[in-house]
């Protein structure tokens, strides 16, 4: 049933550019997050860092977000649900990091300095994730998911 680079079959739903852009954004952010945790993972494997559950949890969440972003392009409902969950988690993380930049003691770094530029960057990312969330929750995306399910149900073999 996959059509990859070839022309899609007659009547097959094709994701619009907006959904492709949203999936790419989610995928890129998750890859950057994975790379940020990669040094910890290597250090853990060679015995330089202690076992840290939050780090491993964030790494697993980022990996799940990356997988969801890829399968979202194939209009899989489970990937859509995973992408929604990942985007909500990222919004919460960005708000936490925003507050950590404005209130240095919040993130466990007492005596730190206020970082307004870092806070502005986190705010911008949170707003971008809100736009992506709005598109993923939109009627057009749901209609595409339903169209794919109808197409798969009626497709031969």
Buried (B, 14 or more C-beta within 10 A) or exposed (E): EEEEEEEEEEEBBEBEEBBEEBBBBBBEBBBEBBEEBEEBBEBBEEEEBEEBEEBBEBBEBBBBBBBBBBBBBEBBBEBBBBBBBBBEBBBEBBBBBBEBBBEBEBEEEEEBEEBEEBBEBBBEBBEBBEEBBEBBEBEEBEEBBEBBBEBEEEEEE
